[in-house]
Amino acid sequence: MQPLVQFSGSSIQLLPRTAAGPAQPAASAMNRVQPGNYLQLIHDKLRRQPEQVCLVWPTADGEQAVSYTGGELLHRVAAGREKLLAQKVRAGQAVLLAVPVSVELVGGLLAVLALGAVPVLPPAGATPKQLMELTRQLNIRVVLMAAPSRLLRLAAWLRGLRLVAADCPPGPVALDWVAVAVPPEQAALVSHSSGSTGRPKAIRRSHAVLRAQHETIKAAFPPWAGQRDFPLFPNILLHNLAAGVVSVLPAVPWHNLRQLDPARVVAQIQRERVQTLTGNVCYFARLLAYLREHPVDLPDVVAVGVGGSPVPEPLAQALRRAFPGAAVHVIYGSSEAEPIAVRPVTSEAPDPLLGYCVGAIRPELEWRFEPLGTLHVGAAGQMVGELWVRGAHVATAPGQWLRTGDYGYVAAGQLYLTGRQGNARLHRGVQHFQVEHLLQHRPGVEQVAARADAAGFTVLVHGSVSTEDVAEFLAQHLPDVPLVGIRRCAALPLDARHHSKILYDQLQSL
């Protein structure tokens, strides 16, 4: 049972703080981070254990899997490195990875890092036109692709682009390479946000930030020898390779998570003896719906992490029931700062009128709130504002704050979120997360958004619940909050990556 103890809430330091000013970071990850190429962490780990499996990738039908050892992955990296060298890719140069989620993508990304170049991951669901625009915006001249055709190569050449195939053909390659040394502040990875407050934006994480995020994740969730993880989030895959954790990739349609086959995923968790898994609300909602109809024992699972968007408390509690031998955690963060806070889920569910509780802010971070107003319901008299954070694992300019776009407060050492940028207007001392998290406890509510209009909230509900039931429930718990209207919707606008974050800027059209 040692792994369960290591993954439990007791490993997360809880520090009491107030909103009066920034906390002073204790034992910051900055003190442990070494400068240089992030790939060196992965390279050193794989070279020390070349025969150990590091990746388990499902076949197309999801019924079987292919395992890759550290030595085999390093061979792929070496082959990709030689291809990129042939295209004269140099340190600091941006390379677009237009490759589906696959072992070829992992090998290609690591090969780009090996040269000190900068891998660029496009936004989720990007079209060919958007990819071309991205190459123009970031001055990209080399694109890694899955088997580009001759016609596509010609079209790319006419636009000044060079295409590199992401496959790994058999044959000898030089294995005595070392990762190119780069300044720690150089960009190591460019990814994109989910676009929950507008268009997806490019997120640049330096080598120092990637290392600090790796150390922070290790501190929050200490790995152990032989750990078998089931990561849905790409950043966890890089962390696992550096930590020596085996990554078993879920058999999901990465281009559209809503099309996943939950029976296939559950069977894979059983077959591969998965111990830890992370995912978002869309993913776990599908798995839980299947497990309710087809209950199975999953005794190997000792820890579950859910995040990527606000997590309904009923879903978090359902995860505790579905995985009774596991510690369940709500994980809050962003691409720029992973993680910001972690909450162990217990049988004592937080009061939804207090807001969305995400747990203790990580001790590596400094934080503050930009005041907005005062709550009159839940934590009455509590000042709320936009959360700003900074620290070694935050992707901002040195000394600058990251404005998270989330509004809330800290009480008794716990961070509560009450609103989101673009929808943060207070009505009678209430913000929209308080309304939404209250209604998520009502049977028949699958998804809900409370649009903060000028005169009050317009509540948009997806599910079987009636508008009369919603009105009665709100009148009982929030009698003074002004309501403009209550509408049932066939669907709410969600982000293209997690399929879980509500796009509040698109609610005006509903």
SULWO-V416303 format. One record per backbone hydrogen bond with DSSP energy under -0.5 kcal/mol. NH is the residue of the N-H (numbers start at 1). CO is the residue of the C=O. E is the energy in kcal/mol with one decimal. If there is no record, write none. Layout:
# SULWO-V416303
NH_CO_E / NH_CO_E
This chain:
# SULWO-V416303
5_1_-1.7 / 6_2_-2.4 / 7_3_-1.8 / 8_5_-1.1 / 11_8_-1.9 / 12_9_-1.9 / 13_11_-0.6 / 15_13_-0.6 / 16_14_-0.5 / 21_18_-0.6 / 25_23_-0.6 / 26_363_-1.2 / 31_28_-1.4 / 32_29_-1.7 / 33_29_-1.2 / 40_37_-1.5 / 41_38_-1.4 / 42_38_-0.9 / 43_39_-3.3 / 44_40_-2.7 / 45_41_-1.8 / 46_42_-2.7 / 47_43_-2.3 / 48_44_-1.7 / 49_45_-1.1 / 50_47_-0.6 / 52_49_-1.3 / 54_68_-2.9 / 55_68_-1.8 / 56_247_-2.5 / 57_66_-3.2 / 59_64_-2.3 / 62_59_-1.6 / 66_57_-3.3 / 68_55_-2.9 / 70_49_-0.6 / 70_52_-1.8 / 71_50_-2.6 / 73_69_-2.3 / 74_70_-2.3 / 75_71_-1.8 / 76_72_-1.8 / 77_73_-2.4 / 78_74_-2.5 / 79_75_-2.3 / 80_76_-2.6 / 81_77_-2.6 / 82_78_-2.0 / 83_79_-1.8 / 84_80_-2.3 / 85_81_-2.4 / 86_82_-1.9 / 87_83_-0.9 / 87_84_-0.5 / 88_85_-1.9 / 89_84_-2.3 / 92_116_-2.7 / 93_90_-1.9 / 95_118_-2.6 / 96_142_-2.0 / 97_120_-2.6 / 98_96_-0.9 / 98_144_-2.1 / 99_97_-1.1 / 106_102_-1.8 / 107_103_-2.7 / 108_104_-2.4 / 109_105_-2.8 / 110_106_-2.3 / 111_107_-1.9 / 112_108_-2.2 / 113_109_-2.1 / 114_110_-2.1 / 115_111_-1.0 / 115_112_-0.7 / 116_113_-2.1 / 117_112_-1.9 / 118_93_-3.2 / 119_117_-0.6 / 119_188_-0.7 / 120_95_-2.5 / 121_119_-0.5 / 121_190_-3.3 / 122_97_-0.5 / 122_120_-0.5 / 126_123_-1.6 / 131_127_-2.4 / 132_128_-2.2 / 133_129_-2.1 / 134_130_-2.1 / 135_131_-2.0 / 136_132_-1.5 / 137_133_-2.6 / 138_134_-2.3 / 139_136_-0.8 / 140_135_-2.5 / 141_94_-0.6 / 142_94_-0.6 / 143_162_-2.6 / 144_96_-3.3 / 145_143_-0.5 / 145_164_-2.8 / 146_98_-0.6 / 147_145_-0.9 / 153_149_-2.2 / 154_150_-2.1 / 155_151_-2.4 / 156_152_-2.5 / 157_153_-2.5 / 158_154_-2.1 / 159_155_-0.7 / 159_156_-0.9 / 160_157_-1.7 / 161_156_-3.0 / 162_141_-2.7 / 164_143_-2.7 / 166_145_-2.7 / 180_114_-2.7 / 186_183_-1.9 / 188_205_-3.3 / 189_205_-1.7 / 190_119_-2.4 / 191_189_-0.5 / 191_203_-2.2 / 193_201_-2.3 / 198_195_-1.4 / 203_191_-3.4 / 204_202_-0.5 / 205_189_-2.7 / 205_203_-0.7 / 206_204_-0.5 / 207_186_-1.8 / 208_184_-2.5 / 210_206_-2.5 / 211_207_-2.2 / 212_208_-2.3 / 213_209_-2.9 / 214_210_-2.2 / 215_211_-2.3 / 216_212_-2.4 / 217_213_-2.6 / 218_214_-2.1 / 219_215_-2.1 / 220_216_-2.2 / 221_217_-2.9 / 222_6_-0.6 / 227_224_-2.0 / 229_227_-0.6 / 229_246_-3.1 / 230_276_-1.8 / 236_233_-1.1 / 237_233_-0.8 / 237_234_-0.8 / 238_234_-1.2 / 239_235_-1.8 / 240_236_-3.0 / 241_237_-2.1 / 242_238_-1.7 / 243_239_-1.7 / 244_240_-1.2 / 245_240_-2.2 / 246_227_-2.3 / 247_54_-2.4 / 248_229_-3.4 / 248_246_-0.7 / 249_56_-2.5 / 249_247_-0.7 / 250_231_-0.5 / 252_250_-1.8 / 254_252_-1.2 / 256_253_-1.7 / 259_256_-1.9 / 260_257_-1.7 / 262_260_-0.8 / 265_261_-1.8 / 266_262_-2.8 / 267_263_-2.2 / 268_264_-1.8 / 269_265_-2.3 / 270_266_-2.0 / 271_267_-2.9 / 272_268_-2.7 / 273_270_-1.0 / 274_269_-1.9 / 275_228_-2.6 / 276_228_-1.7 / 277_303_-1.6 / 278_230_-1.4 / 279_305_-1.8 / 284_280_-2.5 / 285_281_-2.6 / 286_282_-1.6 / 287_283_-1.9 / 288_284_-3.0 / 289_285_-2.0 / 290_286_-1.7 / 291_287_-2.5 / 292_288_-2.0 / 293_289_-1.1 / 294_290_-2.5 / 301_298_-1.3 / 302_275_-3.1 / 303_275_-1.4 / 304_327_-2.5 / 305_277_-2.4 / 306_329_-2.5 / 307_279_-1.9 / 308_331_-0.5 / 312_310_-0.6 / 315_312_-0.6 / 316_312_-1.9 / 317_313_-2.6 / 318_314_-2.0 / 319_315_-1.9 / 320_316_-1.2 / 321_317_-1.5 / 322_318_-2.5 / 323_319_-2.2 / 324_321_-0.6 / 326_323_-2.1 / 327_302_-2.3 / 328_326_-0.5 / 329_304_-2.6 / 330_343_-2.7 / 331_306_-2.7 / 331_329_-0.5 / 332_341_-2.8 / 334_337_-2.2 / 337_334_-0.7 / 338_393_-0.6 / 340_332_-3.2 / 341_332_-2.2 / 342_360_-1.3 / 343_330_-2.7 / 345_328_-3.1 / 346_344_-0.5 / 349_347_-1.2 / 354_351_-1.8 / 355_352_-1.4 / 356_417_-3.3 / 357_355_-0.8 / 358_356_-0.5 / 358_415_-2.7 / 359_415_-0.6 / 360_342_-1.1 / 362_340_-3.1 / 365_362_-1.8 / 366_390_-2.7 / 368_388_-2.0 / 370_386_-2.5 / 371_369_-0.8 / 372_384_-3.1 / 373_384_-1.7 / 375_382_-2.8 / 376_429_-2.1 / 377_429_-1.1 / 379_377_-1.1 / 380_378_-1.4 / 381_375_-3.3 / 382_379_-2.1 / 384_373_-2.8 / 385_408_-1.8 / 386_370_-2.0 / 387_406_-3.1 / 388_368_-3.0 / 389_402_-2.0 / 390_366_-1.9 / 394_391_-1.6 / 395_336_-2.6 / 396_394_-1.9 / 400_397_-2.5 / 402_389_-3.5 / 403_401_-0.6 / 404_387_-2.3 / 404_402_-0.8 / 407_419_-3.1 / 408_385_-2.5 / 409_416_-2.2 / 411_414_-2.3 / 413_17_-0.6 / 414_411_-2.1 / 415_359_-3.1 / 416_409_-3.0 / 416_414_-0.5 / 417_356_-2.8 / 418_407_-3.4 / 419_407_-1.6 / 421_405_-3.0 / 423_420_-2.3 / 427_430_-2.3 / 430_427_-0.7 / 433_418_-1.9 / 434_418_-0.7 / 434_431_-0.9 / 435_431_-1.1 / 436_432_-2.8 / 437_433_-2.9 / 438_434_-1.3 / 439_435_-2.2 / 440_436_-1.8 / 441_438_-1.4 / 442_439_-2.0 / 445_442_-1.7 / 446_444_-0.7 / 446_462_-2.2 / 447_462_-2.1 / 449_460_-2.4 / 451_449_-0.7 / 451_458_-3.0 / 453_451_-1.4 / 453_456_-2.1 / 457_482_-2.4 / 458_451_-2.5 / 459_457_-0.6 / 459_485_-2.6 / 460_449_-3.3 / 460_458_-0.5 / 461_459_-0.5 / 461_487_-3.0 / 462_447_-2.9 / 464_444_-0.7 / 465_444_-1.8 / 470_466_-1.9 / 471_467_-2.4 / 472_468_-2.3 / 473_469_-2.3 / 474_470_-2.5 / 475_471_-2.2 / 476_472_-1.5 / 477_473_-1.7 / 478_474_-3.4 / 481_478_-1.3 / 484_457_-2.7 / 485_457_-1.1 / 487_459_-3.0 / 489_461_-3.2 / 495_501_-1.7 / 496_194_-0.6 / 499_495_-0.9 / 503_493_-2.6 / 504_196_-0.6 / 504_502_-1.3 / 506_503_-1.8 / 507_504_-1.2 / 509_506_-0.8 / 510_507_-1.8
